[in-house]
Amino acid sequence: AQPRATITVMAADPEQARMLAALEEMQMRDSLRTFNGLVERCFCECVTGFRSKSLTETENKCVTACAEKYFNHARRVGQRFGELSQKQQEELMKQMQGK
């Protein structure tokens, strides 16, 4: 997933403020889960030796390519989700207008 902007709007309603805080917490957890998945996947795929404190050139290139691939995939999934969500909203609106 791509980095998300946090919600900084001050809510006048306490219930709305709680909901916004819960949404921010969910976004933070999602970001951490995405980052941890990226680290685990790319580490397992790319790091082959532990004789040095730093990555080899091959490992470094692998990690870079892996991260790019991971973020591109996450972006495509998010984009597709948005398209499907919009389509569902449009269909729901059509159904509501037909009633």
Beta strands, then each sheet from edge to edge (+ up, - down):
end
